[in-house]
Amino acid sequence: MLRQGNVLGIFPEGTRSPDGRLYRGRPGVAKLALDAGATVVPVGLVGTERVQPIGARLPRIGPRVGPRIEVRVGKPLDLSPWRDGPADSRVLREITAALMHEIQALTGQEYVGRYAPRRLESHERA
């Protein structure tokens, strides 16, 4: 699909943020991009909590949702330094870190250098 020039959107965190912060990305995006020779374009979404608040099971739809979600698109990442070498875990982490840095710059979210938990415990939500 990617080798044919099609577009694929992937959320590198692997899950929704449980608290609105930006968590460490998983290396799947980097692996796919290197294997397929694809371009990686960082995209940041701002305002998603208005449509589906943290902890809500279903999104709120309709005219009363409020301001719209903002989609911020960055410049494509230059993967040329990594294209000719081995796609080992170090390389995948470097690319993923660069991607997450660009997303953080687009959204202004606080960055957390660990993987997002599946969900916050009830005492952590308060």
LINVEN-V574893 format. One record per residue. SS is DSSP state (~ for helix, > for strand, _ for the rest). PHI is phi in whole degrees, 0 to 359 (* if undefined). PSI is psi in degrees with one decimal (* if undefined). Layout:
[[SS,PHI,PSI] [SS,PHI,PSI]]
This chain:
[[_,*,-52.5] [_,293,-39.4] [_,296,-22.5] [_,273,2.4] [_,91,7.4] [_,282,160.7] [_,260,141.6] [_,226,126.4] [_,261,128.9] [_,227,135.9] [_,270,109.0] [_,295,-20.0] [_,289,-23.7] [_,85,-5.7] [_,196,167.5] [_,287,146.7] [_,292,130.5] [_,283,-10.8] [_,218,12.3] [_,87,-5.4] [_,272,163.1] [>,264,119.7] [>,262,167.5] [_,306,136.1] [_,277,155.0] [_,267,152.0] [_,280,5.4] [~,299,-38.0] [~,299,-46.9] [~,298,-43.3] [~,298,-47.9] [~,298,-43.4] [~,297,-44.6] [~,291,-43.8] [~,296,-37.2] [~,262,-6.5] [_,69,26.5] [_,275,161.1] [_,269,141.4] [_,251,122.4] [>,245,115.3] [>,290,137.7] [>,227,132.5] [>,244,135.0] [>,254,129.9] [>,237,132.1] [_,97,7.9] [~,295,-24.5] [~,293,-17.6] [~,284,-29.3] [~,271,-42.0] [_,225,91.0] [_,303,153.0] [_,304,128.8] [_,92,-14.0] [_,284,140.0] [_,279,-32.7] [_,235,148.0] [_,287,154.3] [_,268,126.9] [_,237,158.4] [_,120,178.5] [_,288,-15.1] [_,265,10.8] [_,295,-35.3] [_,109,-154.7] [_,303,151.7] [_,283,163.3] [_,286,138.0] [>,256,130.5] [>,253,117.4] [>,250,122.9] [>,252,127.7] [>,266,-176.1] [>,280,147.6] [>,302,141.8] [_,286,141.4] [_,273,104.9] [_,265,4.5] [~,303,-34.1] [~,297,-19.4] [~,249,-5.9] [~,294,-36.5] [_,266,-7.3] [_,262,-176.2] [_,287,143.9] [_,270,62.8] [_,277,177.2] [~,298,-34.2] [~,296,-46.0] [~,296,-44.7] [~,297,-38.8] [~,293,-40.4] [~,298,-46.2] [~,296,-44.4] [~,297,-41.6] [~,297,-41.0] [~,296,-41.1] [~,297,-47.1] [~,294,-35.0] [~,299,-43.4] [~,293,-40.2] [~,296,-41.8] [~,298,-40.4] [~,295,-34.3] [~,288,-37.7] [~,261,-24.9] [_,76,10.0] [_,291,151.4] [_,292,133.1] [>,266,135.6] [>,243,122.0] [_,279,34.5] [_,220,164.0] [_,292,146.3] [_,293,136.9] [_,290,156.1] [_,299,-40.7] [_,198,155.3] [_,280,144.8] [_,292,154.9] [~,304,-36.5] [~,289,-20.8] [~,277,-21.3] [~,286,-27.8] [_,288,*]]
